[in-house]
Amino acid sequence: MVDGVTAKTAAALLLLAAASLPAGLARADEAKGLLEAVHRHVTLTSTVPDNGDLNPYAIVVAPASVGAIQKDDVLIDNFNNISNLQGAGTTIVDFNPASKKTALFAKLPRQLAGCPGGVGLTTAMTMLKSGWVIVGSTPSLDGTTKTRGAGCLIVLDANGKLSGIIAGPNINGPWGNMAVIDTGATATLFISMAGTVPGPGVTDAAGGSVVVDKATVLRLELSIPDGKPPVVTRETVIADGLGAQADKDAFMIGPTGLVLAGDGTTLYVSDAVGNRVIAIADAVARTASAGTGHEITKDGLLKRPLAMAMAPNGHLLVCNALNGQLVEIDPATGKQLYAQWIDADQAQSPPGNGDLFGIAMTPDGKGFYYVDDDMNTVVEAR
């Protein structure tokens, strides 16, 4: 460990620092936001449980102490099994920052009645104040989209016990990290659905994977009876026509990051296929789809944007899939302010390619947690 950073990462960060801010973006004398103040990246824990599951995807910070979970615990799920088959991970681990201990929170069976295709846990995960954990499943039998099932949302109690399944026509490939409004007695979830895509061997005229413009964003409104699992009271598709496609390395590419704006009404979504971030206006109350929404920013520092978080300053922090950078964006102006190499592993090309997925702000808002997929670890950045 070198000043809280692994030696591998420290050396690579020095080599790549100059590439963080291309010409034409924010100048050095301009206030850029949160990322310019983040300097230390500390590995916290392995995400590999006893069954050998790999490929950590979602990160959720617990909003309350309920059951086996303590407030501010960090929950992480796994998308791959021990054989590294994608869409086959069945576990969630729980890291306690105070004790530095990691425990298995939930281990689900590979097949679940009512969940089409079985279990393969994705970036779609949240914990409600009432203690219920809701996680998306986009399963596969062979690790590719060729055998992908429609999946479901799985409801667990605060001790990791299976308590319910949410499935239906609007739930097809729950994929992106959830945005949530949680009052305690009710909750509203925003979840991207990648939809049905062909297997990775099906190509278009140019030889690339076929893009299917049928991915959606679903708003689920829940009632939470005292002591009982959440009940869906309303489902509304608030965005559609977004792109998704199979990928032999990443399983599937689709809309991934979802963040509610500070005004509580606008929903930001990272459109990975379009290499952009869009906004869905009136996301909380609208009764019909906004289609593909309004484009906020595109290309530039974005290299297939994935999970997103909102910093206390109102800026978006967006993980790149095609390199190890995290990009800070001012959504009010669409300006891409800064990029930091948070995974500069040169074993991949470009460095960190394919290593970043989930991200969540630390409770004090001064840093963030993220997964380092090539090492199957969780890292804290400050």
Secondary structure, DSSP 8 states (H G I E B T S, - for coil): -BTTB-HHHHHHHHHHGGGGS-TTS--TTS---SGGG---EEEEEE---TT--EEEEEEEE-SS-BTTB-TT-EEEEEEE-TT--BT---EEEEEETTTTEEEEEEE--S--TTSTT---EEEEEEE-TTS-EEEEE---SSSSGGG----EEEEE-TTS-EEEEE-STT-S-B-S--EEEE-SSEEEEEEEE------TT-B-TTSSB--EEEEEEEEEEEE--TTS--EEEEEEEEEEEEEEEEETTTEEE----EEE-TTSS-EEEEETTTTEEEEETTTTT-SS--TT-EEEEESTT-SSEEEEEE-TTS-EEEEESSSSEEEEEETTTTEEEEEEES---TTSSSTTTT----EEE-TTSS-EEEEETTTTEEEEE-
